[in-house]
C-alpha cells in the first residue's frame, strides 16, 4: 500500500469513501462513491477493477483503514490517497459539487 505517490491518477479508479452527503458537497471528478461502511459488501467489485485503486476521504483516516481492509482481502493494487482535497491539489484533479 502506497500513501505518497499516485503513478497516473487518470489511469486509476478513484474511490471516495466518504458518506454520500459529504461526497455531494465536493469530490474529484470521475471518482466513485463507495462509503466506508460498504467497503466489505463491495469486495467483489474491487477485485474486478482493472486499474490501480486510489482511496480518498475527508482526512485520510478512513482511506487508510479501507486500504488495509482491501489488502487483507487480497487486493494488492491499492493506494491510500488520503484527503481528497490534497489529492486534488497535488495532481491537479478538478473537484465538482452535485
Secondary structure as UniProt FT lines:
FT   HELIX           9..11
FT   STRAND          12..16
FT   HELIX           20..24
FT   STRAND          27..28
FT   TURN            29..30
FT   STRAND          32..33
FT   HELIX           36..38
FT   HELIX           40..42
FT   HELIX           43..48
FT   STRAND          52..57
FT   HELIX           61..72
FT   TURN            73..74
FT   STRAND          78..83
FT   HELIX           84..91
FT   STRAND          95..96
//
